[in-house]
Amino acid sequence: MFTNNFDPIALQIFTIEIRWYSLAYIFGILIGWILSKKFIIENKNIKEKFDDYVTYIILAIIIGGRLGYVLFYNFSYYSKNLIDIFKIWQGGMSFHGGLVGIILITIWFAKKNNQNPFSYLDIISLVAPIGIFFGRISNFINSELYGTVTNLPWGVKFIQVDDLYRHPSQLYEAVFEGLILFIILFFFRKKGFLNFPGIISGIFLALYSFFRFIIEFFRVPDEQLGYLVLNLTMGQIISLIFFIIGIYLIALKYEIKKEN
């Protein structure tokens, strides 16, 4: 068993604090950006527009992630404390909110340039697991989104939480939603599925949602929400919705692939 007493601050210069969570965002975006430009994008028109697109994606992740957390996870608090919505440094981001933000900004950006939104979304889907991996590792370092109590030998005691040994659910997510999902998506990319826009995006939505749904059984729900309908968490309910969307998208786009 392991004891977690990591400092969430990676580096401090005088009064300036650089946190692991911020570095996770930075490294995730940079690595995904470089990987996309050098090894994934083959369409010349998309490659020319991709740098501008990434600028919008960064804004979509931040704004969508924050609003998603406010609306889905803690609306009762933020509806009475509107100013706190802007205090992002205090924490509170939603992956699904960021995902919705990315989808909306991609549709707008692609239509503006007379391109297929799925051509961009497939690229983002391929590199998104990198950011997810770093994000979940930083959650582990920060002792947040921790798991339920366990007696398993790999249980972790989060000193900043309590003296109980818990599932390192952040690491479960880093492995399945990050590493394994990345490998699976690149397998389908090698099989040529990137040539049929939308299938990779559907696979990403379906598999991420499946992994997230299962792992949430080992994770403590948000304190202000607890368990909801059918004893499911908010994350599981939203994941179910995106799982259905992902399966529908795969079926729809695969039919088009067969016709071609």
C-alpha positions, 0 to 999 in steps of 0.5 A: 500500500502507498501513502500519497502526500504529494504537494499540488504545487510543482514549482514556486517562484516568489509568490507565483505558484505553478501547479501540477494541474496547470502543467497537465493542461499545458503538456497535454495540449502541446504534445497533442498539438505537435503529434497532430501536426507531425504524424496525424494530419495528412490533409493539407487544408486542415494542416494550414488551419490547425494552428488557428483551430488549436487556439479556439480549442484551448478556449473551448476546453477552459470555458466549456470545462468550467461551465460544465462543472458549474452547471452539472456538478455545483449549480446550487452554489454558483447560482448564488456566488456568480463571481466565483465562476471566474475563479478557475484557480480554485478548481472545478473543471468538467471533462464533459463540459470541455468536450461539449465546448470542443464539439461546438467550437469545431462545428463553428470553425469547420463550417466557417472554413467549409470543411467537415467538422469530423475531420477535426474532431477525429484528430482531437479524439486521437490525441485527447487521451494524452491530455486525459492521462496527464490530467488524471495523474495531476488529480492523483497528485492533488489528492482529488477525485479519489476512490472508495475505501479498499483493502487491496494491496495497491490501495492508497492513503491520501494524507490530505483526505483521511487515514483510510486506504482507497482505490487510486481511481485517478490512476485507473482512469489514467491507464484506461481513459489515457494509455489504453484508449490512446493505443486502441484509437491509433490501432483504428487509425492504422486500419485507415478509419481516419479516411472516413470522418466520424468513426474515430470520434464515435469510438472515442466517445463510446470507449471513454464513456464505457471506461469512465462509467465502470471506473466511477464505481470505484470513485467517491462521488462529488460531495455536493451531489452524491449518488443520483438516479439508480444510485449512479453518479453524475459522471456516470449519467453523462457518460451513458448519454455520450456512450449512446451518442458514440455508438450511434455515430459509429453505426451511422458512419460505418454504414457510409464507409461500407457504401463507399 
